[in-house]
Structures are given as structure tokens and as C-alpha cells.
Amino acid sequence: MTKTSGSILTVLLLNAPIFASAADQAVDLAATETSGERLTLETAISKALVFETVSSTTESLLFMAFYGTATTGLGTFFAASLLSSTAVYIAHDYAWDAWNRGSIPASDPWLIAAKATSYRLVTLMRSFTIGSLLGGATEWATSAGFALAFAIADTALYVGNEWWFAASDEPSQTIAEPFSIPPPAANP
């Protein structure tokens, strides 16, 4: 087994508990009836695919800028990034949905900020790990710089993705007529 395929296998194996947790959470959420907006599996996958395609492309380009092409090919890194980050994204989204239970609107700025912060902490570790494994485990400073640079670039993408999906899920609101006259009161 080559270094690259061994590294990808390691990343996927390390993410197996996240895939299992996301699947368990999906089953639990499907069985739970609560009021308010809740995350569906279709929405979670849509959000993850839209975000992670752009995010993994950004991460892959940063990886090449930090490590060069001598360590791992762009396609290999992109695949490892997309698979691992999608698993993390879906598990993270379901964890927040389980905590929130639809009580706070998805478009709430504080909720989006809290989700972006916790997601960034998790993905900072993921980026450092994947950079170390695929870029060379001896380059700790390079891996830290790579993870930090990606965290800065990716946070804006994450917040934008959350806002976009929250806005598209909100029901359209109608505007009341500004000069409506109330009906006359009945005289007894």
C-alpha cells in the first residue's frame, strides 16, 4: 500500500465513527416529533454538498500552496477532504439540530455564529490532521499554518452557506396593507 492510499484509508477510518454517529442521529431525528423547524436528511446532505464542494476545492488549493504537488496529488487530496469534511459537516449539523430542536430559527445570527465557531474548532483539527497525514507528518509548522489559513478562508464560506440555506427555508412573508382601515364598531 502506498503512503497516499494508506493516509486516505487512515483518514476514512478515523471518520468512520462520525459517519455512524450521523446515521444514528438521522434515525433518531426521523423518529422524534417536535415543533419548529428541524433538519431533514435531504437538507443536511444538500447543505453539505454545496458547502463542501467549494470548501474542499479551497482546501485543496491551499494544500497545494503549502505542501506543493510532491507529497500528494490534487485529486487525492480533494477526495480525502471532501469525504472527511462532509462527514464532519453532517454530524455537526445534526448535533446542533438535536440541541436546538427547532427552538431558535436557523437564520438567527447568534446561532449561526455559535455553529460557525464550533464547526471551525472541529475542522481546524481535521485540517491539521489531513494536512499532516497527506502532506508529511514531520511538517508540524506547515500543517498548523495550512490549518489556520484554511480556517480563516472557510469560516466566511460556512457562514454564507448557513445564511443562504436558512433564508431559503423560511416561509415567504406577506406585507400587510399599510393603510388598512379597521371595520366600524357596532353601535349598541
matplotlib code that plots the C-alpha trace (Angstrom):
import matplotlib.pyplot as plt

x = [0.0, 1.4, 1.8, -1.0, -3.6, -2.6, -3.1, -6.5, -7.5, -6.4, -8.5, -11.5, -11.2, -10.8, -14.0, -16.0, -17.4, -18.6, -20.4, -22.0, -23.0, -24.6, -26.6, -27.8, -28.7, -30.7, -32.7, -33.3, -34.4, -36.8, -38.5, -38.7, -41.8, -41.2, -42.5, -40.4, -38.1, -36.0, -33.2, -34.1, -31.6, -32.2, -31.4, -28.3, -27.0, -27.8, -26.1, -23.1, -22.6, -23.0, -20.6, -18.1, -17.6, -16.5, -14.7, -12.8, -11.7, -10.4, -8.7, -7.1, -5.7, -4.3, -2.9, -1.0, 0.2, 1.5, 2.9, 3.3, 2.5, 5.4, 3.5, 0.0, -1.9, -4.6, -7.3, -6.3, -6.3, -9.6, -11.3, -9.9, -11.0, -14.5, -15.2, -13.9, -15.3, -18.8, -19.0, -17.9, -20.4, -23.4, -22.6, -22.1, -25.3, -27.3, -25.7, -26.8, -30.3, -30.6, -29.5, -31.7, -34.8, -36.2, -36.5, -34.1, -34.7, -31.9, -31.4, -30.6, -27.2, -26.2, -27.0, -25.0, -22.1, -22.1, -22.4, -19.6, -17.3, -17.9, -17.6, -14.3, -12.8, -13.6, -12.5, -9.3, -8.3, -9.5, -7.5, -4.4, -4.7, -5.3, -2.5, -0.1, -1.1, -1.1, 1.5, 4.1, 3.7, 7.1, 6.0, 4.0, 4.5, 3.4, 0.4, -0.5, -0.2, -2.2, -5.0, -5.1, -5.1, -7.9, -9.9, -9.8, -10.9, -13.5, -15.3, -16.8, -17.9, -19.6, -21.5, -22.6, -23.8, -25.8, -27.4, -28.3, -30.0, -31.7, -33.1, -34.3, -36.1, -38.0, -41.6, -42.2, -43.8, -46.6, -46.6, -49.8, -51.5, -50.0, -53.2, -55.9, -58.9, -60.4, -64.1, -66.5, -67.6, -71.2, -73.3, -75.4]
y = [0.0, 3.4, 6.3, 8.2, 5.4, 4.4, 8.0, 8.2, 4.9, 6.2, 9.4, 7.5, 5.1, 7.9, 9.4, 6.1, 7.0, 10.3, 8.6, 6.1, 8.9, 10.9, 7.9, 7.2, 10.8, 10.7, 7.8, 9.4, 12.7, 10.9, 9.3, 12.5, 14.7, 18.3, 21.7, 24.2, 23.8, 20.6, 19.5, 16.8, 14.4, 15.9, 19.4, 18.2, 16.4, 19.4, 21.9, 19.6, 19.0, 22.7, 23.9, 21.1, 21.2, 24.8, 24.3, 21.2, 23.0, 25.9, 23.5, 21.5, 24.7, 25.8, 22.4, 22.6, 26.1, 24.9, 21.5, 21.5, 18.6, 16.4, 15.0, 14.1, 14.8, 17.4, 14.8, 12.5, 15.4, 16.7, 13.3, 12.9, 16.4, 16.1, 12.7, 13.6, 17.2, 16.1, 13.5, 16.2, 18.7, 16.4, 15.1, 18.7, 19.9, 17.1, 17.7, 21.3, 20.4, 17.9, 20.6, 23.3, 21.2, 24.0, 26.5, 29.0, 30.0, 28.8, 32.4, 33.7, 35.4, 34.1, 30.6, 30.9, 32.4, 29.6, 26.9, 28.5, 28.7, 25.1, 23.9, 25.8, 24.2, 20.7, 21.3, 23.0, 19.7, 17.8, 20.1, 19.8, 16.0, 15.6, 18.1, 16.2, 12.8, 13.7, 16.5, 14.9, 14.2, 15.8, 19.2, 20.3, 24.1, 23.8, 21.8, 24.4, 27.2, 25.3, 24.6, 28.2, 29.7, 27.3, 28.1, 31.8, 31.3, 28.6, 30.5, 33.0, 30.2, 28.4, 31.5, 32.3, 28.7, 28.8, 32.1, 31.0, 27.8, 29.5, 32.2, 29.6, 27.6, 30.5, 30.8, 33.9, 36.6, 38.8, 42.5, 43.9, 46.8, 49.9, 52.0, 49.4, 50.8, 48.8, 47.9, 50.3, 49.3, 48.3, 50.9, 49.3]
z = [0.0, -0.9, 1.6, 0.0, -0.1, 3.5, 4.6, 2.9, 4.5, 7.9, 7.4, 6.4, 9.3, 11.7, 10.3, 10.5, 14.0, 12.6, 9.7, 12.2, 14.6, 11.7, 10.6, 14.2, 14.6, 11.3, 12.6, 16.0, 14.4, 12.0, 15.0, 17.0, 16.6, 17.8, 16.8, 15.0, 12.1, 12.1, 9.9, 7.4, 5.9, 2.5, 3.7, 5.6, 2.5, 0.3, 2.7, 3.0, -0.8, -1.7, 1.1, 1.0, -2.8, -2.6, 0.8, -0.4, -3.5, -1.4, 1.0, -1.9, -3.4, -0.1, 0.5, -2.8, -1.9, 1.4, 0.5, -3.2, -5.5, -4.4, -1.5, -2.7, -5.9, -6.0, -6.9, -4.0, -1.5, -2.8, -2.4, 1.1, 2.0, 0.5, 2.2, 5.6, 5.7, 4.5, 7.3, 9.9, 8.4, 8.5, 12.0, 13.2, 11.7, 13.2, 16.6, 16.6, 15.4, 18.2, 20.7, 19.2, 18.5, 16.3, 19.1, 17.6, 13.9, 11.6, 10.4, 14.0, 13.8, 17.2, 16.3, 13.0, 14.9, 17.5, 14.9, 12.8, 15.9, 17.0, 13.4, 13.0, 16.1, 14.8, 11.3, 12.4, 14.0, 10.8, 8.5, 10.7, 10.7, 7.0, 6.2, 8.5, 7.1, 3.4, 3.5, 5.7, 9.4, 10.1, 8.9, 12.0, 11.5, 7.9, 8.9, 11.6, 9.1, 6.5, 9.0, 10.2, 6.7, 5.7, 8.9, 8.0, 4.4, 5.2, 8.0, 5.6, 3.4, 6.3, 7.5, 3.9, 3.4, 6.7, 5.9, 2.4, 3.5, 6.4, 4.1, 1.5, 4.2, 5.7, 4.5, 2.4, 4.4, 3.0, 3.8, 5.3, 3.7, 5.2, 5.4, 6.2, 8.0, 10.7, 10.3, 12.1, 15.6, 16.0, 18.0, 20.7]

ax = plt.figure().add_subplot(projection="3d")
ax.plot(x, y, z, "-o")
ax.set_aspect("equal")
plt.show()
